[in-house]
Amino acid sequence: MAHDTDDATGTASKAVLEGGPDEFPGRIVAIDPPGTSELKIPFLAGYEHFRATSRTKETAEGTLPVYEWWERTELPG
């Protein structure tokens, strides 16, 4: 099975998200830029924030790093 990593750096280009709202749609997302330790993902009227862990998880897209939810920020308005 192919792993979703960049051959030059070994850095995953996708991650598995854990935690956050139950209705959060995508649990496998792109890491942009690859190698970043925090992800900020728009959802409803705000952002869900996830931080990298040292764990990985087997998925249909290969072994991916796990990012855990740590906070939500609301957009003004």
N, CA, C and O atoms as a GROMACS GRO file, in nm:
protein
  308
    1MET      N    1   0.084  -0.118   0.000
    1MET     CA    2   0.000   0.000   0.000
    1MET      C    3   0.089   0.125   0.000
    1MET      O    4   0.188   0.130   0.074
    2ALA      N    5   0.056   0.222  -0.080
    2ALA     CA    6   0.135   0.344  -0.089
    2ALA      C    7   0.111   0.432   0.033
    2ALA      O    8  -0.001   0.440   0.084
    3HIS      N    9   0.216   0.495   0.079
    3HIS     CA   10   0.204   0.589   0.191
    3HIS      C   11   0.201   0.730   0.136
    3HIS      O   12   0.271   0.762   0.040
    4ASP      N   13   0.120   0.814   0.197
    4ASP     CA   14   0.105   0.951   0.149
    4ASP      C   15   0.211   1.040   0.213
    4ASP      O   16   0.182   1.119   0.303
    5THR      N   17   0.335   1.025   0.165
    5THR     CA   18   0.445   1.105   0.216
    5THR      C   19   0.525   1.160   0.100
    5THR      O   20   0.521   1.107  -0.010
    6ASP      N   21   0.596   1.266   0.126
    6ASP     CA   22   0.685   1.327   0.029
    6ASP      C   23   0.817   1.253   0.037
    6ASP      O   24   0.878   1.246   0.144
    7ASP      N   25   0.863   1.198  -0.076
    7ASP     CA   26   0.984   1.117  -0.074
    7ASP      C   27   1.107   1.195  -0.031
    7ASP      O   28   1.197   1.138   0.031
    8ALA      N   29   1.115   1.323  -0.061
    8ALA     CA   30   1.233   1.402  -0.029
    8ALA      C   31   1.246   1.428   0.121
    8ALA      O   32   1.356   1.429   0.174
    9THR      N   33   1.132   1.448   0.190
    9THR     CA   34   1.140   1.485   0.331
    9THR      C   35   1.087   1.379   0.424
    9THR      O   36   1.118   1.381   0.543
   10GLY      N   37   1.007   1.284   0.373
   10GLY     CA   38   0.944   1.186   0.458
   10GLY      C   39   0.829   1.246   0.538
   10GLY      O   40   0.779   1.181   0.630
   11THR      N   41   0.787   1.365   0.505
   11THR     CA   42   0.682   1.435   0.577
   11THR      C   43   0.546   1.402   0.517
   11THR      O   44   0.527   1.410   0.396
   12ALA      N   45   0.452   1.363   0.602
   12ALA     CA   46   0.319   1.329   0.553
   12ALA      C   47   0.250   1.453   0.498
   12ALA      O   48   0.268   1.563   0.549
   13SER      N   49   0.170   1.432   0.393
   13SER     CA   50   0.096   1.543   0.335
   13SER      C   51  -0.050   1.542   0.378
   13SER      O   52  -0.126   1.633   0.346
   14LYS      N   53  -0.090   1.436   0.452
   14LYS     CA   54  -0.225   1.427   0.506
   14LYS      C   55  -0.218   1.385   0.652
   14LYS      O   56  -0.117   1.331   0.697
   15ALA      N   57  -0.327   1.411   0.725
   15ALA     CA   58  -0.334   1.377   0.867
   15ALA      C   59  -0.471   1.324   0.901
   15ALA      O   60  -0.568   1.349   0.830
   16VAL      N   61  -0.479   1.249   1.011
   16VAL     CA   62  -0.604   1.203   1.069
   16VAL      C   63  -0.637   1.295   1.185
   16VAL      O   64  -0.552   1.320   1.270
   17LEU      N   65  -0.760   1.347   1.189
   17LEU     CA   66  -0.802   1.436   1.297
   17LEU      C   67  -0.880   1.358   1.401
   17LEU      O   68  -0.966   1.276   1.368
   18GLU      N   69  -0.850   1.383   1.529
   18GLU     CA   70  -0.924   1.321   1.640
   18GLU      C   71  -0.979   1.430   1.729
   18GLU      O   72  -0.915   1.533   1.752
   19GLY      N   73  -1.100   1.407   1.779
   19GLY     CA   74  -1.163   1.503   1.869
   19GLY      C   75  -1.237   1.611   1.793
   19GLY      O   76  -1.254   1.602   1.671
   20GLY      N   77  -1.281   1.713   1.866
   20GLY     CA   78  -1.357   1.821   1.805
   20GLY      C   79  -1.504   1.786   1.793
   20GLY      O   80  -1.548   1.685   1.848
   21PRO      N   81  -1.580   1.867   1.721
   21PRO     CA   82  -1.724   1.845   1.709
   21PRO      C   83  -1.757   1.712   1.641
   21PRO      O   84  -1.690   1.672   1.546
   22ASP      N   85  -1.861   1.645   1.690
   22ASP     CA   86  -1.903   1.518   1.629
   22ASP      C   87  -1.942   1.536   1.483
   22ASP      O   88  -1.922   1.446   1.402
   23GLU      N   89  -1.998   1.652   1.449
   23GLU     CA   90  -2.046   1.675   1.312
   23GLU      C   91  -1.937   1.727   1.218
   23GLU      O   92  -1.966   1.759   1.102
   24PHE      N   93  -1.813   1.735   1.265
   24PHE     CA   94  -1.702   1.779   1.181
   24PHE      C   95  -1.690   1.683   1.063
   24PHE      O   96  -1.681   1.562   1.085
   25PRO      N   97  -1.691   1.732   0.937
   25PRO     CA   98  -1.706   1.645   0.821
   25PRO      C   99  -1.586   1.557   0.786
   25PRO      O  100  -1.602   1.435   0.780
   26GLY      N  101  -1.469   1.612   0.764
   26GLY     CA  102  -1.356   1.534   0.714
   26GLY      C  103  -1.260   1.498   0.824
   26GLY      O  104  -1.214   1.587   0.897
   27ARG      N  105  -1.227   1.372   0.837
   27ARG     CA  106  -1.132   1.330   0.940
   27ARG      C  107  -0.994   1.302   0.883
   27ARG      O  108  -0.899   1.280   0.958
   28ILE      N  109  -0.981   1.303   0.750
   28ILE     CA  110  -0.850   1.296   0.686
   28ILE      C  111  -0.838   1.423   0.604
   28ILE      O  112  -0.918   1.448   0.514
   29VAL      N  113  -0.736   1.502   0.636
   29VAL     CA  114  -0.720   1.633   0.571
   29VAL      C  115  -0.577   1.652   0.524
   29VAL      O  116  -0.486   1.583   0.568
   30ALA      N  117  -0.560   1.746   0.432
   30ALA     CA  118  -0.426   1.783   0.386
   30ALA      C  119  -0.354   1.862   0.494
   30ALA      O  120  -0.414   1.943   0.564
   31ILE      N  121  -0.224   1.838   0.506
   31ILE     CA  122  -0.140   1.919   0.595
   31ILE      C  123  -0.075   2.023   0.505
   31ILE      O  124   0.003   1.990   0.416
   32ASP      N  125  -0.107   2.150   0.529
   32ASP     CA  126  -0.058   2.257   0.442
   32ASP      C  127  -0.008   2.373   0.526
   32ASP      O  128  -0.088   2.442   0.590
   33PRO      N  129   0.123   2.397   0.527
   33PRO     CA  130   0.227   2.326   0.453
   33PRO      C  131   0.264   2.195   0.524
   33PRO      O  132   0.248   2.184   0.645
   34PRO      N  133   0.313   2.096   0.448
   34PRO     CA  134   0.355   1.970   0.511
   34PRO      C  135   0.455   1.994   0.622
   34PRO      O  136   0.544   2.078   0.610
   35GLY      N  137   0.441   1.919   0.731
   35GLY     CA  138   0.533   1.932   0.843
   35GLY      C  139   0.487   2.027   0.951
   35GLY      O  140   0.550   2.036   1.056
   36THR      N  141   0.376   2.102   0.927
   36THR     CA  142   0.329   2.196   1.026
   36THR      C  143   0.277   2.123   1.150
   36THR      O  144   0.224   2.012   1.138
   37SER      N  145   0.292   2.183   1.269
   37SER     CA  146   0.253   2.117   1.393
   37SER      C  147   0.111   2.153   1.436
   37SER      O  148   0.056   2.088   1.526
   38GLU      N  149   0.051   2.254   1.375
   38GLU     CA  150  -0.087   2.292   1.408
   38GLU      C  151  -0.167   2.313   1.281
   38GLU      O  152  -0.118   2.367   1.182
   39LEU      N  153  -0.293   2.268   1.285
   39LEU     CA  154  -0.384   2.286   1.172
   39LEU      C  155  -0.501   2.371   1.218
   39LEU      O  156  -0.554   2.350   1.327
   40LYS      N  157  -0.542   2.466   1.135
   40LYS     CA  158  -0.656   2.555   1.162
   40LYS      C  159  -0.755   2.533   1.048
   40LYS      O  160  -0.730   2.571   0.934
   41ILE      N  161  -0.869   2.470   1.081
   41ILE     CA  162  -0.962   2.427   0.978
   41ILE      C  163  -1.094   2.501   0.991
   41ILE      O  164  -1.158   2.495   1.097
   42PRO      N  165  -1.138   2.573   0.885
   42PRO     CA  166  -1.266   2.644   0.893
   42PRO      C  167  -1.382   2.546   0.909
   42PRO      O  168  -1.389   2.444   0.841
   43PHE      N  169  -1.474   2.579   1.001
   43PHE     CA  170  -1.591   2.495   1.023
   43PHE      C  171  -1.702   2.582   1.082
   43PHE      O  172  -1.682   2.648   1.184
   44LEU      N  173  -1.817   2.581   1.016
   44LEU     CA  174  -1.931   2.664   1.055
   44LEU      C  175  -1.884   2.809   1.070
   44LEU      O  176  -1.823   2.862   0.977
   45ALA      N  177  -1.910   2.875   1.182
   45ALA     CA  178  -1.875   3.017   1.197
   45ALA      C  179  -1.745   3.034   1.276
   45ALA      O  180  -1.735   3.122   1.361
   46GLY      N  181  -1.648   2.949   1.249
   46GLY     CA  182  -1.522   2.960   1.322
   46GLY      C  183  -1.417   2.865   1.266
   46GLY      O  184  -1.424   2.822   1.151
   47TYR      N  185  -1.320   2.834   1.351
   47TYR     CA  186  -1.210   2.745   1.314
   47TYR      C  187  -1.191   2.640   1.422
   47TYR      O  188  -1.202   2.670   1.541
   48GLU      N  189  -1.163   2.518   1.380
   48GLU     CA  190  -1.124   2.410   1.471
   48GLU      C  191  -0.972   2.400   1.463
   48GLU      O  192  -0.915   2.400   1.354
   49HIS      N  193  -0.907   2.393   1.578
   49HIS     CA  194  -0.761   2.388   1.586
   49HIS      C  195  -0.717   2.249   1.632
   49HIS      O  196  -0.770   2.196   1.730
   50PHE      N  197  -0.620   2.193   1.561
   50PHE     CA  198  -0.568   2.061   1.591
   50PHE      C  199  -0.416   2.070   1.603
   50PHE      O  200  -0.352   2.144   1.529
   51ARG      N  201  -0.359   1.993   1.696
   51ARG     CA  202  -0.214   1.989   1.717
   51ARG      C  203  -0.162   1.849   1.688
   51ARG      O  204  -0.228   1.749   1.715
   52ALA      N  205  -0.041   1.845   1.632
   52ALA     CA  206   0.024   1.718   1.600
   52ALA      C  207   0.053   1.639   1.727
   52ALA      O  208   0.085   1.697   1.831
   53THR      N  209   0.042   1.507   1.719
   53THR     CA  210   0.082   1.417   1.827
   53THR      C  211   0.198   1.333   1.775
   53THR      O  212   0.239   1.347   1.660
   54SER      N  213   0.250   1.248   1.859
   54SER     CA  214   0.356   1.157   1.815
   54SER      C  215   0.297   1.026   1.762
   54SER      O  216   0.372   0.936   1.725
   55ARG      N  217   0.165   1.016   1.758
   55ARG     CA  218   0.098   0.893   1.714
   55ARG      C  219   0.070   0.893   1.564
   55ARG      O  220   0.063   0.998   1.500
   56THR      N  221   0.054   0.772   1.509
   56THR     CA  222   0.011   0.753   1.371
   56THR      C  223  -0.106   0.657   1.371
   56THR      O  224  -0.132   0.589   1.470
   57LYS      N  225  -0.178   0.654   1.259
   57LYS     CA  226  -0.294   0.565   1.248
   57LYS      C  227  -0.298   0.507   1.108
   57LYS      O  228  -0.276   0.577   1.009
   58GLU      N  229  -0.327   0.376   1.099
   58GLU     CA  230  -0.344   0.310   0.969
   58GLU      C  231  -0.479   0.351   0.912
   58GLU      O  232  -0.581   0.342   0.980
   59THR      N  233  -0.480   0.397   0.787
   59THR     CA  234  -0.603   0.436   0.719
   59THR      C  235  -0.603   0.376   0.580
   59THR      O  236  -0.505   0.314   0.538
   60ALA      N  237  -0.713   0.394   0.508
   60ALA     CA  238  -0.720   0.349   0.369
   60ALA      C  239  -0.619   0.424   0.283
   60ALA      O  240  -0.584   0.378   0.173
   61GLU      N  241  -0.571   0.540   0.331
   61GLU     CA  242  -0.474   0.620   0.256
   61GLU      C  243  -0.331   0.600   0.305
   61GLU      O  244  -0.242   0.677   0.270
   62GLY      N  245  -0.309   0.498   0.387
   62GLY     CA  246  -0.176   0.470   0.439
   62GLY      C  247  -0.165   0.506   0.586
   62GLY      O  248  -0.265   0.540   0.650
   63THR      N  249  -0.044   0.501   0.640
   63THR     CA  250  -0.019   0.537   0.778
   63THR      C  251  -0.003   0.689   0.786
   63THR      O  252   0.086   0.747   0.724
   64LEU      N  253  -0.091   0.752   0.862
   64LEU     CA  254  -0.092   0.899   0.869
   64LEU      C  255  -0.070   0.946   1.012
   64LEU      O  256  -0.106   0.876   1.106
   65PRO      N  257  -0.011   1.066   1.028
   65PRO     CA  258   0.004   1.121   1.162
   65PRO      C  259  -0.133   1.161   1.219
   65PRO      O  260  -0.225   1.195   1.144
   66VAL      N  261  -0.144   1.156   1.352
   66VAL     CA  262  -0.267   1.194   1.420
   66VAL      C  263  -0.252   1.335   1.477
   66VAL      O  264  -0.153   1.367   1.543
   67TYR      N  265  -0.352   1.418   1.450
   67TYR     CA  266  -0.361   1.552   1.508
   67TYR      C  267  -0.483   1.554   1.599
   67TYR      O  268  -0.590   1.508   1.560
   68GLU      N  269  -0.468   1.606   1.721
   68GLU     CA  270  -0.576   1.612   1.818
   68GLU      C  271  -0.635   1.752   1.827
   68GLU      O  272  -0.562   1.852   1.821
   69TRP      N  273  -0.766   1.758   1.840
   69TRP     CA  274  -0.836   1.886   1.857
   69TRP      C  275  -0.794   1.947   1.990
   69TRP      O  276  -0.780   1.876   2.090
   70TRP      N  277  -0.775   2.081   1.991
   70TRP     CA  278  -0.742   2.146   2.118
   70TRP      C  279  -0.822   2.272   2.144
   70TRP      O  280  -0.832   2.313   2.259
   71GLU      N  281  -0.881   2.335   2.042
   71GLU     CA  282  -0.966   2.450   2.069
   71GLU      C  283  -1.044   2.491   1.946
   71GLU      O  284  -1.015   2.448   1.834
   72ARG      N  285  -1.144   2.576   1.969
   72ARG     CA  286  -1.224   2.636   1.863
   72ARG      C  287  -1.218   2.785   1.880
   72ARG      O  288  -1.224   2.836   1.992
   73THR      N  289  -1.205   2.857   1.769
   73THR     CA  290  -1.218   3.003   1.772
   73THR      C  291  -1.337   3.040   1.687
   73THR      O  292  -1.359   2.982   1.581
   74GLU      N  293  -1.412   3.138   1.734
   74GLU     CA  294  -1.532   3.186   1.662
   74GLU      C  295  -1.497   3.309   1.578
   74GLU      O  296  -1.414   3.391   1.617
   75LEU      N  297  -1.562   3.319   1.463
   75LEU     CA  298  -1.547   3.439   1.382
   75LEU      C  299  -1.638   3.548   1.438
   75LEU      O  300  -1.750   3.520   1.481
   76PRO      N  301  -1.592   3.673   1.437
   76PRO     CA  302  -1.680   3.781   1.486
   76PRO      C  303  -1.804   3.797   1.399
   76PRO      O  304  -1.800   3.772   1.278
   77GLY      N  305  -1.910   3.839   1.460
   77GLY     CA  306  -2.027   3.869   1.380
   77GLY      C  307  -2.144   3.793   1.425
   77GLY      O  308  -2.252   3.807   1.368
   0.00000   0.00000   0.00000
